[in-house]
Amino acid sequence: MLRLLATIRKEWLLLLRDRTGLTLLFAMPVVLITVMAMIEDAPFRDYQELRFDILTVDNDHGRLGKYIRDGLEYSPQFRVIDSLKGQPVTEQQARDLVNEGEYKICIIIPHGATGAIVSNANKIVNDISKRMGMPGVLPVSSRKDSLNVTVYFDPASKKAFKSAIHQALDNFLTQVETDLLLERIKQQLKRKDVPESDSMVIQLKAVGLKEQLTGPSEELDVISNSVQHNVPAWSIFAMFFIVIPIAGNMIREREDGSLLRMKLIPGSYLAILTGKMLFFVAVCVVQFYLMMQVGIYLLPLLGLPKLMLGQSLLAAFIVAVGIGLASTSYGILVGTVFKTPNQALNFGAISIVILSAIGGIWIPLEIMPSHMQFIGHLSPLSWGLDAINDIYLRNEGVAHIWRHMGKLVSFAVVLLCIAALIEKKRLS
C-alpha cells in the first residue's frame, strides 16, 4: 500500500514540476475543443437550423400560391421573399440570383395554376355526379397542356436538400387539389338538396404523423450538433494524449536508473504499476470533466449550443474511467516498447491522431464510407465516443454501457499483458 501511495505522490510531483507539460495537458484540450466546435458549427447546422430565403414569383395570384407561401412560412427554416428593394421579383431576376448563389431556391408559380386545379376538380366531380345520375354542371377548362410549378436550385445545393424541398412542394400541391375537390363535392351535394350540417364536414386525413422520442425520457430532446459531437469527441482525443507524459516518464525512469531502484525495493512491482495507472486515470477523468464544463459554460458564451449531459451522471463517470484505463494502458505499452523519448512521443502522437481520425472523432462515423465505418469501429476512441453518445444523446443509463465498457477494459487488460511480457523479456 505504501508503494502504491508513494508512486502516486511521485507522479504528482513530477507533473507539478513540469508546468509547461501540465499547462499543455489541460489548456490545449480546452483550446482544441473551442476551436473545433466553432469551425464545425456551420456544417452541423447545415440544412438543420439555418434559415433559407426562398424567392417566389407568383404569376397565378390564386390559392396555390397562398398555400405554398403559408406552408413554407410555417416552417422556421424558410423565409419567403417575393420582392427586392420594394419591387416584385421577376422570373429572370430570380433565376439569375439563384444561379449566382445569392439564394438557394426559387419557386415559379405559373399563371392559371389555381384555375387548372379547379378545372380538374370540377371534372372529377362531374364524372362522379354522372355516375350517380346527377347532372355534371361544374365548368371545365378545355385547356389540354399541363402546368408545372418550377423550382430552381443553387447549383451547389445538396441532393438531400433538393429532395426535401421537392417533397414539401408536392405536399402543398396535393393539399390544394384535395381541398378544392372536397369543396366541389360539398357544393354538388348541396344542389342535391342534402341539408348542410356539422356531420357534412369531409375529412380525408384520418391518420396523422407524430414524432416520439425513443429514449426513456419524453422531456429531454437533445439534438446532435457541433457541441454535442465535438466536446465529447475531442475530450476523448485529449485523454488518449496522456500517452505522451506516461511514455516519457517511463523511458526517463529507465534511463536514469529510477526504475531499477524501485524494483529493488522489497515488494511487488505491481503496486508501483497500479499507482501509476490510478494517478493517470484520475488525471484523465479530471480532463474529461474539465472539457464538459467548457461545453456547458464557455461555448454558450461564444454563441454555440450548450452541452447536454443526459440523465445518468454515474454512467458518464464510469465511461470516463473506462476511457482513462484504455488510454493509460496504451501509454504504458508505448513507454515499454520504445527505448527513447523521441521514438515514443512521435509514435504515440501520430498513432492517436490516426485512431481518432478513423474512430469518428474528426467527423461522425455515419457519414464515412461503409468500409471506413467498419475500420473505425475497431478504434478504442470510437468505443468511448459511442458510450458517451448513448448517455448524452440517447439518455441511456448504467445498464446500457457495459458493452462499450467491456471493450475498453478488455483493451486495457490486453495492452497491459503485452507490456508485462515485453518488460519481462527485457529483464531476462
ROSEVEX-369650 format. One record per residue (C-alpha): x, y, z; residue number from 0. Coordinates in steps of 0.02 Angstrom, whole numbers. Layout:
REM ROSEVEX-369650
+--------+--------+--------+-----+
!   east !  north !     up ! pos !
+--------+--------+--------+-----+
!      X !      Y !      Z ! NUM !
...
+--------+--------+--------+-----+
REM end
This chain:
REM ROSEVEX-369650
+--------+--------+--------+-----+
!   east !  north !     up ! pos !
+--------+--------+--------+-----+
!      0 !      0 !      0 !   0 !
!    143 !    118 !     42 !   1 !
!    224 !     82 !   -127 !   2 !
!     61 !    122 !   -215 !   3 !
!     38 !    287 !   -121 !   4 !
!    220 !    332 !   -146 !   5 !
!    204 !    303 !   -333 !   6 !
!     50 !    415 !   -343 !   7 !
!    142 !    551 !   -246 !   8 !
!    295 !    535 !   -359 !   9 !
!    191 !    553 !   -518 !  10 !
!    101 !    702 !   -443 !  11 !
!    265 !    790 !   -402 !  12 !
!    335 !    754 !   -574 !  13 !
!    179 !    827 !   -654 !  14 !
!    185 !    983 !   -545 !  15 !
!    368 !   1014 !   -586 !  16 !
!    333 !   1007 !   -772 !  17 !
!    224 !   1162 !   -776 !  18 !
!    233 !   1178 !   -964 !  19 !
!    176 !    999 !   -986 !  20 !
!     39 !   1025 !   -856 !  21 !
!    -24 !   1178 !   -949 !  22 !
!    -24 !   1085 !  -1114 !  23 !
!   -113 !    938 !  -1034 !  24 !
!   -262 !   1042 !   -981 !  25 !
!   -258 !   1207 !  -1077 !  26 !
!   -228 !   1138 !  -1252 !  27 !
!   -383 !   1025 !  -1250 !  28 !
!   -489 !   1175 !  -1199 !  29 !
!   -423 !   1274 !  -1346 !  30 !
!   -442 !   1124 !  -1462 !  31 !
!   -623 !   1092 !  -1413 !  32 !
!   -669 !   1276 !  -1428 !  33 !
!   -589 !   1296 !  -1599 !  34 !
!   -659 !   1134 !  -1670 !  35 !
!   -834 !   1168 !  -1606 !  36 !
!   -833 !   1340 !  -1686 !  37 !
!   -761 !   1278 !  -1851 !  38 !
!   -883 !   1132 !  -1867 !  39 !
!  -1035 !   1227 !  -1804 !  40 !
!  -1085 !   1283 !  -1979 !  41 !
!  -1077 !   1108 !  -2058 !  42 !
!  -1179 !   1036 !  -1915 !  43 !
!  -1308 !   1173 !  -1936 !  44 !
!  -1312 !   1146 !  -2124 !  45 !
!  -1493 !   1124 !  -2176 !  46 !
!  -1540 !   1093 !  -1993 !  47 !
!  -1551 !   1259 !  -1903 !  48 !
!  -1509 !   1389 !  -2036 !  49 !
!  -1648 !   1490 !  -2115 !  50 !
!  -1657 !   1492 !  -2304 !  51 !
!  -1725 !   1635 !  -2407 !  52 !
!  -1839 !   1568 !  -2543 !  53 !
!  -1875 !   1680 !  -2692 !  54 !
!  -2054 !   1659 !  -2755 !  55 !
!  -2129 !   1726 !  -2915 !  56 !
!  -2318 !   1706 !  -2905 !  57 !
!  -2388 !   1731 !  -3080 !  58 !
!  -2551 !   1647 !  -3029 !  59 !
!  -2608 !   1751 !  -2880 !  60 !
!  -2726 !   1612 !  -2828 !  61 !
!  -2750 !   1486 !  -2691 !  62 !
!  -2599 !   1382 !  -2743 !  63 !
!  -2477 !   1524 !  -2714 !  64 !
!  -2556 !   1561 !  -2545 !  65 !
!  -2542 !   1378 !  -2491 !  66 !
!  -2359 !   1370 !  -2542 !  67 !
!  -2317 !   1533 !  -2455 !  68 !
!  -2410 !   1489 !  -2295 !  69 !
!  -2336 !   1314 !  -2293 !  70 !
!  -2157 !   1375 !  -2313 !  71 !
!  -2176 !   1516 !  -2188 !  72 !
!  -2247 !   1394 !  -2061 !  73 !
!  -2076 !   1309 !  -2055 !  74 !
!  -1944 !   1407 !  -1957 !  75 !
!  -1813 !   1356 !  -2086 !  76 !
!  -1885 !   1457 !  -2230 !  77 !
!  -1918 !   1640 !  -2262 !  78 !
!  -2019 !   1679 !  -2419 !  79 !
!  -1962 !   1830 !  -2519 !  80 !
!  -2068 !   1895 !  -2664 !  81 !
!  -1997 !   2070 !  -2680 !  82 !
!  -1825 !   2151 !  -2679 !  83 !
!  -1796 !   2336 !  -2647 !  84 !
!  -1983 !   2364 !  -2649 !  85 !
!  -2008 !   2288 !  -2822 !  86 !
!  -2087 !   2117 !  -2859 !  87 !
!  -1960 !   1984 !  -2906 !  88 !
!  -1963 !   1939 !  -3090 !  89 !
!  -1935 !   1764 !  -3155 !  90 !
!  -1773 !   1807 !  -3244 !  91 !
!  -1707 !   1904 !  -3094 !  92 !
!  -1745 !   1757 !  -2978 !  93 !
!  -1658 !   1632 !  -3093 !  94 !
!  -1503 !   1742 !  -3105 !  95 !
!  -1492 !   1766 !  -2916 !  96 !
!  -1507 !   1579 !  -2883 !  97 !
!  -1381 !   1535 !  -3018 !  98 !
!  -1257 !   1657 !  -2941 !  99 !
!  -1279 !   1577 !  -2769 ! 100 !
!  -1360 !   1730 !  -2689 ! 101 !
!  -1512 !   1623 !  -2646 ! 102 !
!  -1532 !   1435 !  -2629 ! 103 !
!  -1706 !   1413 !  -2702 ! 104 !
!  -1827 !   1498 !  -2820 ! 105 !
!  -2007 !   1443 !  -2847 ! 106 !
!  -2105 !   1499 !  -3001 ! 107 !
!  -2295 !   1477 !  -2994 ! 108 !
!  -2365 !   1486 !  -3171 ! 109 !
!  -2515 !   1589 !  -3224 ! 110 !
!  -2677 !   1491 !  -3218 ! 111 !
!  -2611 !   1358 !  -3098 ! 112 !
!  -2755 !   1375 !  -2974 ! 113 !
!  -2880 !   1380 !  -3118 ! 114 !
!  -2808 !   1217 !  -3186 ! 115 !
!  -2828 !   1135 !  -3016 ! 116 !
!  -3008 !   1198 !  -3002 ! 117 !
!  -3047 !   1136 !  -3177 ! 118 !
!  -2976 !    964 !  -3137 ! 119 !
!  -3077 !    956 !  -2975 ! 120 !
!  -3235 !   1005 !  -3070 ! 121 !
!  -3204 !    870 !  -3198 ! 122 !
!  -3187 !    737 !  -3063 ! 123 !
!  -3346 !    796 !  -2975 ! 124 !
!  -3442 !    798 !  -3141 ! 125 !
!  -3388 !    619 !  -3176 ! 126 !
!  -3442 !    564 !  -3003 ! 127 !
!  -3609 !    656 !  -3022 ! 128 !
!  -3646 !    574 !  -3189 ! 129 !
!  -3613 !    402 !  -3114 ! 130 !
!  -3737 !    445 !  -2976 ! 131 !
!  -3869 !    502 !  -3100 ! 132 !
!  -3842 !    685 !  -3067 ! 133 !
!  -3801 !    817 !  -3198 ! 134 !
!  -3622 !    875 !  -3212 ! 135 !
!  -3638 !   1063 !  -3215 ! 136 !
!  -3471 !   1124 !  -3149 ! 137 !
!  -3367 !   1218 !  -3279 ! 138 !
!  -3216 !   1127 !  -3351 ! 139 !
!  -3074 !   1210 !  -3446 ! 140 !
!  -3037 !   1150 !  -3622 ! 141 !
!  -2852 !   1177 !  -3597 ! 142 !
!  -2752 !   1019 !  -3635 ! 143 !
!  -2573 !   1066 !  -3590 ! 144 !
!  -2511 !   1035 !  -3412 ! 145 !
!  -2443 !   1168 !  -3296 ! 146 !
!  -2295 !   1145 !  -3181 ! 147 !
!  -2231 !   1238 !  -3030 ! 148 !
!  -2048 !   1266 !  -3074 ! 149 !
!  -1910 !   1256 !  -2944 ! 150 !
!  -1734 !   1322 !  -2971 ! 151 !
!  -1594 !   1270 !  -2854 ! 152 !
!  -1423 !   1340 !  -2823 ! 153 !
!  -1306 !   1227 !  -2924 ! 154 !
!  -1209 !   1193 !  -2764 ! 155 !
!  -1362 !   1129 !  -2668 ! 156 !
!  -1353 !    954 !  -2597 ! 157 !
!  -1460 !    814 !  -2665 ! 158 !
!  -1542 !    777 !  -2497 ! 159 !
!  -1594 !    959 !  -2481 ! 160 !
!  -1670 !    959 !  -2656 ! 161 !
!  -1768 !    801 !  -2617 ! 162 !
!  -1837 !    877 !  -2456 ! 163 !
!  -1897 !   1034 !  -2547 ! 164 !
!  -1973 !    931 !  -2688 ! 165 !
!  -2069 !    828 !  -2560 ! 166 !
!  -2132 !    983 !  -2467 ! 167 !
!  -2194 !   1068 !  -2626 ! 168 !
!  -2277 !    908 !  -2686 ! 169 !
!  -2370 !    901 !  -2519 ! 170 !
!  -2430 !   1080 !  -2543 ! 171 !
!  -2495 !   1041 !  -2718 ! 172 !
!  -2585 !    887 !  -2655 ! 173 !
!  -2663 !    986 !  -2513 ! 174 !
!  -2729 !   1119 !  -2630 ! 175 !
!  -2802 !    993 !  -2751 ! 176 !
!  -2882 !    893 !  -2610 ! 177 !
!  -2961 !   1046 !  -2529 ! 178 !
!  -3032 !   1110 !  -2692 ! 179 !
!  -3100 !    939 !  -2736 ! 180 !
!  -3188 !    923 !  -2569 ! 181 !
!  -3262 !   1097 !  -2588 ! 182 !
!  -3335 !   1048 !  -2758 ! 183 !
!  -3407 !    887 !  -2688 ! 184 !
!  -3492 !    981 !  -2546 ! 185 !
!  -3564 !   1108 !  -2670 ! 186 !
!  -3633 !    968 !  -2777 ! 187 !
!  -3712 !    886 !  -2625 ! 188 !
!  -3798 !   1050 !  -2583 ! 189 !
!  -3876 !   1055 !  -2757 ! 190 !
!  -3948 !    883 !  -2723 ! 191 !
!  -4045 !    960 !  -2576 ! 192 !
!  -3935 !    874 !  -2445 ! 193 !
!  -3956 !    978 !  -2286 ! 194 !
!  -3794 !   1058 !  -2226 ! 195 !
!  -3744 !   1011 !  -2050 ! 196 !
!  -3590 !    980 !  -1945 ! 197 !
!  -3594 !    799 !  -1998 ! 198 !
!  -3565 !    854 !  -2177 ! 199 !
!  -3384 !    901 !  -2142 ! 200 !
!  -3273 !    792 !  -2250 ! 201 !
!  -3101 !    750 !  -2181 ! 202 !
!  -2983 !    638 !  -2278 ! 203 !
!  -2840 !    634 !  -2154 ! 204 !
!  -2891 !    500 !  -2030 ! 205 !
!  -2714 !    452 !  -1977 ! 206 !
!  -2587 !    584 !  -1927 ! 207 !
!  -2399 !    589 !  -1903 ! 208 !
!  -2322 !    610 !  -1731 ! 209 !
!  -2139 !    616 !  -1681 ! 210 !
!  -2097 !    520 !  -1523 ! 211 !
!  -1930 !    506 !  -1433 ! 212 !
!  -1853 !    334 !  -1419 ! 213 !
!  -1766 !    360 !  -1252 ! 214 !
!  -1838 !    332 !  -1079 ! 215 !
!  -1873 !    518 !  -1057 ! 216 !
!  -2000 !    612 !  -1160 ! 217 !
!  -1944 !    780 !  -1093 ! 218 !
!  -1763 !    793 !  -1145 ! 219 !
!  -1742 !    813 !  -1332 ! 220 !
!  -1556 !    826 !  -1373 ! 221 !
!  -1503 !    872 !  -1549 ! 222 !
!  -1336 !    812 !  -1617 ! 223 !
!  -1244 !    974 !  -1654 ! 224 !
!  -1065 !   1034 !  -1659 ! 225 !
!  -1052 !   1045 !  -1470 ! 226 !
!  -1133 !    876 !  -1434 ! 227 !
!  -1010 !    795 !  -1553 ! 228 !
!   -851 !    894 !  -1530 ! 229 !
!   -843 !    912 !  -1341 ! 230 !
!   -851 !    725 !  -1300 ! 231 !
!   -753 !    677 !  -1456 ! 232 !
!   -605 !    793 !  -1428 ! 233 !
!   -610 !    760 !  -1242 ! 234 !
!   -577 !    577 !  -1279 ! 235 !
!   -440 !    630 !  -1400 ! 236 !
!   -358 !    734 !  -1263 ! 237 !
!   -374 !    591 !  -1137 ! 238 !
!   -281 !    473 !  -1253 ! 239 !
!   -142 !    601 !  -1270 ! 240 !
!    -96 !    554 !  -1092 ! 241 !
!     15 !    429 !  -1183 ! 242 !
!    144 !    569 !  -1202 ! 243 !
!    183 !    602 !  -1017 ! 244 !
!    163 !    418 !   -968 ! 245 !
!    283 !    354 !  -1101 ! 246 !
!    405 !    496 !  -1071 ! 247 !
!    409 !    464 !   -883 ! 248 !
!    434 !    276 !   -905 ! 249 !
!    578 !    297 !  -1026 ! 250 !
!    663 !    428 !   -916 ! 251 !
!    645 !    311 !   -767 ! 252 !
!    736 !    175 !   -862 ! 253 !
!    871 !    293 !   -925 ! 254 !
!    914 !    372 !   -756 ! 255 !
!    902 !    208 !   -659 ! 256 !
!    747 !    256 !   -559 ! 257 !
!    651 !    104 !   -620 ! 258 !
!    789 !    -14 !   -565 ! 259 !
!    796 !     65 !   -393 ! 260 !
!    607 !     50 !   -374 ! 261 !
!    614 !   -134 !   -420 ! 262 !
!    749 !   -165 !   -290 ! 263 !
!    634 !   -101 !   -153 ! 264 !
!    552 !   -251 !    -65 ! 265 !
!    376 !   -284 !   -126 ! 266 !
!    285 !   -312 !   -289 ! 267 !
!    316 !   -204 !   -442 ! 268 !
!    129 !   -223 !   -475 ! 269 !
!     94 !    -97 !   -336 ! 270 !
!    204 !     31 !   -425 ! 271 !
!    118 !      0 !   -591 ! 272 !
!    -54 !     10 !   -509 ! 273 !
!    -10 !    175 !   -427 ! 274 !
!     49 !    244 !   -593 ! 275 !
!   -113 !    189 !   -677 ! 276 !
!   -226 !    257 !   -540 ! 277 !
!   -141 !    426 !   -547 ! 278 !
!   -153 !    447 !   -735 ! 279 !
!   -331 !    377 !   -742 ! 280 !
!   -377 !    512 !   -615 ! 281 !
!   -292 !    643 !   -725 ! 282 !
!   -394 !    581 !   -874 ! 283 !
!   -557 !    591 !   -777 ! 284 !
!   -515 !    769 !   -721 ! 285 !
!   -477 !    812 !   -903 ! 286 !
!   -645 !    740 !   -956 ! 287 !
!   -747 !    840 !   -832 ! 288 !
!   -649 !    998 !   -868 ! 289 !
!   -695 !    980 !  -1051 ! 290 !
!   -877 !    952 !  -1005 ! 291 !
!   -876 !   1116 !   -907 ! 292 !
!   -808 !   1202 !  -1063 ! 293 !
!   -958 !   1135 !  -1161 ! 294 !
!  -1082 !   1188 !  -1028 ! 295 !
!  -1018 !   1361 !   -982 ! 296 !
!   -887 !   1428 !  -1105 ! 297 !
!   -954 !   1379 !  -1277 ! 298 !
!  -1127 !   1457 !  -1250 ! 299 !
!  -1038 !   1623 !  -1217 ! 300 !
!   -967 !   1608 !  -1393 ! 301 !
!  -1139 !   1586 !  -1471 ! 302 !
!  -1133 !   1396 !  -1480 ! 303 !
!  -1262 !   1274 !  -1410 ! 304 !
!  -1247 !   1215 !  -1231 ! 305 !
!  -1185 !   1038 !  -1200 ! 306 !
!  -1322 !    923 !  -1134 ! 307 !
!  -1261 !    788 !  -1014 ! 308 !
!  -1404 !    665 !  -1020 ! 309 !
!  -1483 !    596 !   -863 ! 310 !
!  -1356 !    472 !   -794 ! 311 !
!  -1204 !    558 !   -718 ! 312 !
!  -1146 !    393 !   -644 ! 313 !
!  -1142 !    311 !   -816 ! 314 !
!  -1038 !    456 !   -884 ! 315 !
!   -915 !    438 !   -739 ! 316 !
!   -897 !    251 !   -768 ! 317 !
!   -865 !    280 !   -954 ! 318 !
!   -737 !    415 !   -914 ! 319 !
!   -644 !    292 !   -802 ! 320 !
!   -651 !    160 !   -939 ! 321 !
!   -579 !    280 !  -1067 ! 322 !
!   -446 !    329 !   -941 ! 323 !
!   -398 !    147 !   -915 ! 324 !
!   -385 !    118 !  -1103 ! 325 !
!   -280 !    274 !  -1134 ! 326 !
!   -167 !    245 !   -983 ! 327 !
!   -133 !     64 !  -1032 ! 328 !
!    -91 !    122 !  -1208 ! 329 !
!     34 !    246 !  -1136 ! 330 !
!    113 !    110 !  -1029 ! 331 !
!    130 !     -3 !  -1181 ! 332 !
!    211 !    135 !  -1285 ! 333 !
!    329 !    178 !  -1141 ! 334 !
!    376 !     -6 !  -1125 ! 335 !
!    404 !    -41 !  -1310 ! 336 !
!    509 !    109 !  -1361 ! 337 !
!    682 !    148 !  -1296 ! 338 !
!    697 !    337 !  -1322 ! 339 !
!    577 !    480 !  -1286 ! 340 !
!    582 !    538 !  -1468 ! 341 !
!    525 !    368 !  -1530 ! 342 !
!    387 !    355 !  -1402 ! 343 !
!    323 !    533 !  -1422 ! 344 !
!    320 !    528 !  -1612 ! 345 !
!    236 !    358 !  -1620 ! 346 !
!    113 !    399 !  -1481 ! 347 !
!     57 !    565 !  -1556 ! 348 !
!     41 !    501 !  -1734 ! 349 !
!    -49 !    341 !  -1682 ! 350 !
!   -176 !    437 !  -1578 ! 351 !
!   -210 !    554 !  -1724 ! 352 !
!   -238 !    403 !  -1839 ! 353 !
!   -350 !    313 !  -1713 ! 354 !
!   -452 !    472 !  -1687 ! 355 !
!   -469 !    504 !  -1874 ! 356 !
!   -538 !    330 !  -1910 ! 357 !
!   -635 !    322 !  -1746 ! 358 !
!   -759 !    461 !  -1782 ! 359 !
!   -676 !    598 !  -1681 ! 360 !
!   -648 !    718 !  -1826 ! 361 !
!   -810 !    679 !  -1917 ! 362 !
!   -953 !    562 !  -1865 ! 363 !
!   -931 !    382 !  -1921 ! 364 !
!  -1104 !    376 !  -2000 ! 365 !
!  -1053 !    493 !  -2141 ! 366 !
!   -897 !    392 !  -2184 ! 367 !
!   -894 !    256 !  -2320 ! 368 !
!   -951 !     85 !  -2260 ! 369 !
!   -777 !      7 !  -2264 ! 370 !
!   -708 !    152 !  -2161 ! 371 !
!   -851 !    132 !  -2037 ! 372 !
!   -801 !    -49 !  -2010 ! 373 !
!   -620 !      1 !  -1980 ! 374 !
!   -674 !    146 !  -1870 ! 375 !
!   -771 !     32 !  -1753 ! 376 !
!   -606 !    -55 !  -1712 ! 377 !
!   -536 !    104 !  -1634 ! 378 !
!   -546 !    119 !  -1443 ! 379 !
!   -587 !    304 !  -1466 ! 380 !
!   -742 !    251 !  -1562 ! 381 !
!   -797 !    139 !  -1417 ! 382 !
!   -781 !    282 !  -1295 ! 383 !
!   -873 !    403 !  -1408 ! 384 !
!  -1014 !    278 !  -1438 ! 385 !
!  -1034 !    255 !  -1250 ! 386 !
!  -1040 !    444 !  -1220 ! 387 !
!  -1167 !    466 !  -1361 ! 388 !
!  -1276 !    331 !  -1283 ! 389 !
!  -1278 !    431 !  -1122 ! 390 !
!  -1287 !    610 !  -1189 ! 391 !
!  -1394 !    587 !  -1345 ! 392 !
!  -1496 !    429 !  -1310 ! 393 !
!  -1519 !    462 !  -1123 ! 394 !
!  -1465 !    286 !  -1078 ! 395 !
!  -1401 !    238 !   -907 ! 396 !
!  -1280 !    120 !   -823 ! 397 !
!  -1371 !    -36 !   -884 ! 398 !
!  -1334 !      6 !  -1068 ! 399 !
!  -1148 !     50 !  -1064 ! 400 !
!  -1069 !   -117 !  -1018 ! 401 !
!  -1042 !   -174 !  -1196 ! 402 !
!   -932 !    -24 !  -1232 ! 403 !
!   -852 !    -33 !  -1059 ! 404 !
!   -811 !   -216 !  -1089 ! 405 !
!   -717 !   -169 !  -1247 ! 406 !
!   -620 !    -29 !  -1161 ! 407 !
!   -573 !   -133 !  -1009 ! 408 !
!   -525 !   -284 !  -1117 ! 409 !
!   -419 !   -169 !  -1225 ! 410 !
!   -331 !   -105 !  -1068 ! 411 !
!   -301 !   -280 !   -999 ! 412 !
!   -230 !   -344 !  -1164 ! 413 !
!   -109 !   -197 !  -1181 ! 414 !
!    -51 !   -215 !  -1001 ! 415 !
!    -18 !   -400 !  -1028 ! 416 !
!     83 !   -364 !  -1184 ! 417 !
!    181 !   -230 !  -1092 ! 418 !
!    214 !   -352 !   -948 ! 419 !
!    279 !   -484 !  -1069 ! 420 !
!    394 !   -358 !  -1155 ! 421 !
!    461 !   -295 !   -988 ! 422 !
!    489 !   -474 !   -926 ! 423 !
!    583 !   -517 !  -1085 ! 424 !
!    689 !   -361 !  -1069 ! 425 !
!    739 !   -406 !   -889 ! 426 !
!    781 !   -584 !   -935 ! 427 !
+--------+--------+--------+-----+
REM end
